[in-house]
């Protein structure tokens, strides 16, 4: 079972609901993630990409917010991948 939502809530802390999680917290988020969270991150990216297809072109704010979320999850996924891969040495 993934704990990603709880991890994101902890990372968000006392930030207002409309404020994104700052980049300086992404490493901490990634450090809390295991395979289940990585799978959920990939699922969220796919869902956000589908959501983006349904947003009107003129709705720049919504499109920007979705792109920011996709970017955040992609960057966290890269960090998690690096942490989960076994050391080749």
Phi and psi in radians as a Rosetta constraint file:
Dihedral C 1 N 2 CA 2 C 2 CIRCULARHARMONIC -1.385 0.35
Dihedral N 2 CA 2 C 2 N 3 CIRCULARHARMONIC 2.456 0.35
Dihedral C 2 N 3 CA 3 C 3 CIRCULARHARMONIC -1.891 0.35
Dihedral N 3 CA 3 C 3 N 4 CIRCULARHARMONIC 0.329 0.35
Dihedral C 3 N 4 CA 4 C 4 CIRCULARHARMONIC -0.995 0.35
Dihedral N 4 CA 4 C 4 N 5 CIRCULARHARMONIC -0.768 0.35
Dihedral C 4 N 5 CA 5 C 5 CIRCULARHARMONIC -1.068 0.35
Dihedral N 5 CA 5 C 5 N 6 CIRCULARHARMONIC -0.738 0.35
Dihedral C 5 N 6 CA 6 C 6 CIRCULARHARMONIC -1.141 0.35
Dihedral N 6 CA 6 C 6 N 7 CIRCULARHARMONIC -0.692 0.35
Dihedral C 6 N 7 CA 7 C 7 CIRCULARHARMONIC -1.084 0.35
Dihedral N 7 CA 7 C 7 N 8 CIRCULARHARMONIC -0.776 0.35
Dihedral C 7 N 8 CA 8 C 8 CIRCULARHARMONIC -1.116 0.35
Dihedral N 8 CA 8 C 8 N 9 CIRCULARHARMONIC -0.696 0.35
Dihedral C 8 N 9 CA 9 C 9 CIRCULARHARMONIC -1.123 0.35
Dihedral N 9 CA 9 C 9 N 10 CIRCULARHARMONIC -0.707 0.35
Dihedral C 9 N 10 CA 10 C 10 CIRCULARHARMONIC -1.122 0.35
Dihedral N 10 CA 10 C 10 N 11 CIRCULARHARMONIC -0.722 0.35
Dihedral C 10 N 11 CA 11 C 11 CIRCULARHARMONIC -1.160 0.35
Dihedral N 11 CA 11 C 11 N 12 CIRCULARHARMONIC -0.608 0.35
Dihedral C 11 N 12 CA 12 C 12 CIRCULARHARMONIC -1.207 0.35
Dihedral N 12 CA 12 C 12 N 13 CIRCULARHARMONIC -0.576 0.35
Dihedral C 12 N 13 CA 13 C 13 CIRCULARHARMONIC 0.989 0.35
Dihedral N 13 CA 13 C 13 N 14 CIRCULARHARMONIC -2.236 0.35
Dihedral C 13 N 14 CA 14 C 14 CIRCULARHARMONIC -1.721 0.35
Dihedral N 14 CA 14 C 14 N 15 CIRCULARHARMONIC 0.329 0.35
Dihedral C 14 N 15 CA 15 C 15 CIRCULARHARMONIC -1.160 0.35
Dihedral N 15 CA 15 C 15 N 16 CIRCULARHARMONIC 2.586 0.35
Dihedral C 15 N 16 CA 16 C 16 CIRCULARHARMONIC -1.125 0.35
Dihedral N 16 CA 16 C 16 N 17 CIRCULARHARMONIC 2.688 0.35
Dihedral C 16 N 17 CA 17 C 17 CIRCULARHARMONIC -0.997 0.35
Dihedral N 17 CA 17 C 17 N 18 CIRCULARHARMONIC -0.530 0.35
Dihedral C 17 N 18 CA 18 C 18 CIRCULARHARMONIC -1.468 0.35
Dihedral N 18 CA 18 C 18 N 19 CIRCULARHARMONIC -0.136 0.35
Dihedral C 18 N 19 CA 19 C 19 CIRCULARHARMONIC -1.622 0.35
Dihedral N 19 CA 19 C 19 N 20 CIRCULARHARMONIC 2.350 0.35
Dihedral C 19 N 20 CA 20 C 20 CIRCULARHARMONIC -1.268 0.35
Dihedral N 20 CA 20 C 20 N 21 CIRCULARHARMONIC 2.776 0.35
Dihedral C 20 N 21 CA 21 C 21 CIRCULARHARMONIC -1.236 0.35
Dihedral N 21 CA 21 C 21 N 22 CIRCULARHARMONIC 2.177 0.35
Dihedral C 21 N 22 CA 22 C 22 CIRCULARHARMONIC -1.124 0.35
Dihedral N 22 CA 22 C 22 N 23 CIRCULARHARMONIC 2.628 0.35
Dihedral C 22 N 23 CA 23 C 23 CIRCULARHARMONIC -1.018 0.35
Dihedral N 23 CA 23 C 23 N 24 CIRCULARHARMONIC -0.529 0.35
Dihedral C 23 N 24 CA 24 C 24 CIRCULARHARMONIC -1.222 0.35
Dihedral N 24 CA 24 C 24 N 25 CIRCULARHARMONIC -0.088 0.35
Dihedral C 24 N 25 CA 25 C 25 CIRCULARHARMONIC -1.798 0.35
Dihedral N 25 CA 25 C 25 N 26 CIRCULARHARMONIC -0.106 0.35
Dihedral C 25 N 26 CA 26 C 26 CIRCULARHARMONIC -1.140 0.35
Dihedral N 26 CA 26 C 26 N 27 CIRCULARHARMONIC -0.672 0.35
Dihedral C 26 N 27 CA 27 C 27 CIRCULARHARMONIC -1.083 0.35
Dihedral N 27 CA 27 C 27 N 28 CIRCULARHARMONIC -0.699 0.35
Dihedral C 27 N 28 CA 28 C 28 CIRCULARHARMONIC -1.117 0.35
Dihedral N 28 CA 28 C 28 N 29 CIRCULARHARMONIC -0.763 0.35
Dihedral C 28 N 29 CA 29 C 29 CIRCULARHARMONIC -1.008 0.35
Dihedral N 29 CA 29 C 29 N 30 CIRCULARHARMONIC -0.863 0.35
Dihedral C 29 N 30 CA 30 C 30 CIRCULARHARMONIC -1.045 0.35
Dihedral N 30 CA 30 C 30 N 31 CIRCULARHARMONIC -0.664 0.35
Dihedral C 30 N 31 CA 31 C 31 CIRCULARHARMONIC -1.140 0.35
Dihedral N 31 CA 31 C 31 N 32 CIRCULARHARMONIC -0.392 0.35
Dihedral C 31 N 32 CA 32 C 32 CIRCULARHARMONIC -1.527 0.35
Dihedral N 32 CA 32 C 32 N 33 CIRCULARHARMONIC -0.167 0.35
Dihedral C 32 N 33 CA 33 C 33 CIRCULARHARMONIC -1.618 0.35
Dihedral N 33 CA 33 C 33 N 34 CIRCULARHARMONIC 2.532 0.35
Dihedral C 33 N 34 CA 34 C 34 CIRCULARHARMONIC -2.123 0.35
Dihedral N 34 CA 34 C 34 N 35 CIRCULARHARMONIC -2.877 0.35
Dihedral C 34 N 35 CA 35 C 35 CIRCULARHARMONIC -1.017 0.35
Dihedral N 35 CA 35 C 35 N 36 CIRCULARHARMONIC -0.669 0.35
Dihedral C 35 N 36 CA 36 C 36 CIRCULARHARMONIC -1.144 0.35
Dihedral N 36 CA 36 C 36 N 37 CIRCULARHARMONIC -0.710 0.35
Dihedral C 36 N 37 CA 37 C 37 CIRCULARHARMONIC -1.216 0.35
Dihedral N 37 CA 37 C 37 N 38 CIRCULARHARMONIC -0.660 0.35
Dihedral C 37 N 38 CA 38 C 38 CIRCULARHARMONIC -1.088 0.35
Dihedral N 38 CA 38 C 38 N 39 CIRCULARHARMONIC -0.706 0.35
Dihedral C 38 N 39 CA 39 C 39 CIRCULARHARMONIC -1.108 0.35
Dihedral N 39 CA 39 C 39 N 40 CIRCULARHARMONIC -0.739 0.35
Dihedral C 39 N 40 CA 40 C 40 CIRCULARHARMONIC -1.144 0.35
Dihedral N 40 CA 40 C 40 N 41 CIRCULARHARMONIC -0.648 0.35
Dihedral C 40 N 41 CA 41 C 41 CIRCULARHARMONIC -1.038 0.35
Dihedral N 41 CA 41 C 41 N 42 CIRCULARHARMONIC -0.803 0.35
Dihedral C 41 N 42 CA 42 C 42 CIRCULARHARMONIC -1.089 0.35
Dihedral N 42 CA 42 C 42 N 43 CIRCULARHARMONIC -0.702 0.35
Dihedral C 42 N 43 CA 43 C 43 CIRCULARHARMONIC -1.101 0.35
Dihedral N 43 CA 43 C 43 N 44 CIRCULARHARMONIC -0.710 0.35
Dihedral C 43 N 44 CA 44 C 44 CIRCULARHARMONIC -1.149 0.35
Dihedral N 44 CA 44 C 44 N 45 CIRCULARHARMONIC -0.700 0.35
Dihedral C 44 N 45 CA 45 C 45 CIRCULARHARMONIC -1.051 0.35
Dihedral N 45 CA 45 C 45 N 46 CIRCULARHARMONIC -0.822 0.35
Dihedral C 45 N 46 CA 46 C 46 CIRCULARHARMONIC -1.066 0.35
Dihedral N 46 CA 46 C 46 N 47 CIRCULARHARMONIC -0.724 0.35
Dihedral C 46 N 47 CA 47 C 47 CIRCULARHARMONIC -1.151 0.35
Dihedral N 47 CA 47 C 47 N 48 CIRCULARHARMONIC -0.744 0.35
Dihedral C 47 N 48 CA 48 C 48 CIRCULARHARMONIC -1.100 0.35
Dihedral N 48 CA 48 C 48 N 49 CIRCULARHARMONIC -0.669 0.35
Dihedral C 48 N 49 CA 49 C 49 CIRCULARHARMONIC -1.116 0.35
Dihedral N 49 CA 49 C 49 N 50 CIRCULARHARMONIC -0.680 0.35
Dihedral C 49 N 50 CA 50 C 50 CIRCULARHARMONIC -1.158 0.35
Dihedral N 50 CA 50 C 50 N 51 CIRCULARHARMONIC -0.736 0.35
Dihedral C 50 N 51 CA 51 C 51 CIRCULARHARMONIC -1.049 0.35
Dihedral N 51 CA 51 C 51 N 52 CIRCULARHARMONIC -0.691 0.35
Dihedral C 51 N 52 CA 52 C 52 CIRCULARHARMONIC -1.065 0.35
Dihedral N 52 CA 52 C 52 N 53 CIRCULARHARMONIC -0.630 0.35
Dihedral C 52 N 53 CA 53 C 53 CIRCULARHARMONIC -1.090 0.35
Dihedral N 53 CA 53 C 53 N 54 CIRCULARHARMONIC -0.482 0.35
Dihedral C 53 N 54 CA 54 C 54 CIRCULARHARMONIC -1.579 0.35
Dihedral N 54 CA 54 C 54 N 55 CIRCULARHARMONIC -0.062 0.35
Dihedral C 54 N 55 CA 55 C 55 CIRCULARHARMONIC -1.568 0.35
Dihedral N 55 CA 55 C 55 N 56 CIRCULARHARMONIC 2.311 0.35
Dihedral C 55 N 56 CA 56 C 56 CIRCULARHARMONIC -1.076 0.35
Dihedral N 56 CA 56 C 56 N 57 CIRCULARHARMONIC 2.552 0.35
Dihedral C 56 N 57 CA 57 C 57 CIRCULARHARMONIC -1.040 0.35
Dihedral N 57 CA 57 C 57 N 58 CIRCULARHARMONIC -0.611 0.35
Dihedral C 57 N 58 CA 58 C 58 CIRCULARHARMONIC -1.260 0.35
Dihedral N 58 CA 58 C 58 N 59 CIRCULARHARMONIC -0.247 0.35
Dihedral C 58 N 59 CA 59 C 59 CIRCULARHARMONIC -1.551 0.35
Dihedral N 59 CA 59 C 59 N 60 CIRCULARHARMONIC 1.249 0.35
Dihedral C 59 N 60 CA 60 C 60 CIRCULARHARMONIC -1.077 0.35
Dihedral N 60 CA 60 C 60 N 61 CIRCULARHARMONIC -0.645 0.35
Dihedral C 60 N 61 CA 61 C 61 CIRCULARHARMONIC -1.098 0.35
Dihedral N 61 CA 61 C 61 N 62 CIRCULARHARMONIC -0.818 0.35
Dihedral C 61 N 62 CA 62 C 62 CIRCULARHARMONIC -1.124 0.35
Dihedral N 62 CA 62 C 62 N 63 CIRCULARHARMONIC -0.742 0.35
Dihedral C 62 N 63 CA 63 C 63 CIRCULARHARMONIC -1.098 0.35
Dihedral N 63 CA 63 C 63 N 64 CIRCULARHARMONIC -0.740 0.35
Dihedral C 63 N 64 CA 64 C 64 CIRCULARHARMONIC -1.080 0.35
Dihedral N 64 CA 64 C 64 N 65 CIRCULARHARMONIC -0.768 0.35
Dihedral C 64 N 65 CA 65 C 65 CIRCULARHARMONIC -1.076 0.35
Dihedral N 65 CA 65 C 65 N 66 CIRCULARHARMONIC -0.734 0.35
Dihedral C 65 N 66 CA 66 C 66 CIRCULARHARMONIC -1.168 0.35
Dihedral N 66 CA 66 C 66 N 67 CIRCULARHARMONIC -0.749 0.35
Dihedral C 66 N 67 CA 67 C 67 CIRCULARHARMONIC -1.063 0.35
Dihedral N 67 CA 67 C 67 N 68 CIRCULARHARMONIC -0.703 0.35
Dihedral C 67 N 68 CA 68 C 68 CIRCULARHARMONIC -1.102 0.35
Dihedral N 68 CA 68 C 68 N 69 CIRCULARHARMONIC -0.728 0.35
Dihedral C 68 N 69 CA 69 C 69 CIRCULARHARMONIC -1.149 0.35
Dihedral N 69 CA 69 C 69 N 70 CIRCULARHARMONIC -0.749 0.35
Dihedral C 69 N 70 CA 70 C 70 CIRCULARHARMONIC -1.044 0.35
Dihedral N 70 CA 70 C 70 N 71 CIRCULARHARMONIC -0.810 0.35
Dihedral C 70 N 71 CA 71 C 71 CIRCULARHARMONIC -1.033 0.35
Dihedral N 71 CA 71 C 71 N 72 CIRCULARHARMONIC -0.809 0.35
Dihedral C 71 N 72 CA 72 C 72 CIRCULARHARMONIC -1.028 0.35
Dihedral N 72 CA 72 C 72 N 73 CIRCULARHARMONIC -0.866 0.35
Dihedral C 72 N 73 CA 73 C 73 CIRCULARHARMONIC -1.142 0.35
Dihedral N 73 CA 73 C 73 N 74 CIRCULARHARMONIC -0.650 0.35
Dihedral C 73 N 74 CA 74 C 74 CIRCULARHARMONIC -1.104 0.35
Dihedral N 74 CA 74 C 74 N 75 CIRCULARHARMONIC -0.756 0.35
Dihedral C 74 N 75 CA 75 C 75 CIRCULARHARMONIC -1.152 0.35
Dihedral N 75 CA 75 C 75 N 76 CIRCULARHARMONIC -0.735 0.35
Dihedral C 75 N 76 CA 76 C 76 CIRCULARHARMONIC -1.113 0.35
Dihedral N 76 CA 76 C 76 N 77 CIRCULARHARMONIC -0.700 0.35
Dihedral C 76 N 77 CA 77 C 77 CIRCULARHARMONIC -1.058 0.35
Dihedral N 77 CA 77 C 77 N 78 CIRCULARHARMONIC -0.701 0.35
Dihedral C 77 N 78 CA 78 C 78 CIRCULARHARMONIC -1.093 0.35
Dihedral N 78 CA 78 C 78 N 79 CIRCULARHARMONIC -0.759 0.35
Dihedral C 78 N 79 CA 79 C 79 CIRCULARHARMONIC -1.121 0.35
Dihedral N 79 CA 79 C 79 N 80 CIRCULARHARMONIC -0.789 0.35
Dihedral C 79 N 80 CA 80 C 80 CIRCULARHARMONIC -1.081 0.35
Dihedral N 80 CA 80 C 80 N 81 CIRCULARHARMONIC -0.758 0.35
Dihedral C 80 N 81 CA 81 C 81 CIRCULARHARMONIC -0.954 0.35
Dihedral N 81 CA 81 C 81 N 82 CIRCULARHARMONIC -0.778 0.35
Dihedral C 81 N 82 CA 82 C 82 CIRCULARHARMONIC -1.105 0.35
Dihedral N 82 CA 82 C 82 N 83 CIRCULARHARMONIC -0.601 0.35
Dihedral C 82 N 83 CA 83 C 83 CIRCULARHARMONIC -1.353 0.35
Dihedral N 83 CA 83 C 83 N 84 CIRCULARHARMONIC -0.557 0.35
Dihedral C 83 N 84 CA 84 C 84 CIRCULARHARMONIC -1.484 0.35
Dihedral N 84 CA 84 C 84 N 85 CIRCULARHARMONIC -0.366 0.35
Dihedral C 84 N 85 CA 85 C 85 CIRCULARHARMONIC -1.258 0.35
Dihedral N 85 CA 85 C 85 N 86 CIRCULARHARMONIC 2.381 0.35
Dihedral C 85 N 86 CA 86 C 86 CIRCULARHARMONIC -1.173 0.35
Dihedral N 86 CA 86 C 86 N 87 CIRCULARHARMONIC 2.583 0.35
Dihedral C 86 N 87 CA 87 C 87 CIRCULARHARMONIC -1.206 0.35
Dihedral N 87 CA 87 C 87 N 88 CIRCULARHARMONIC 2.149 0.35
Dihedral C 87 N 88 CA 88 C 88 CIRCULARHARMONIC -1.222 0.35
Dihedral N 88 CA 88 C 88 N 89 CIRCULARHARMONIC -0.190 0.35
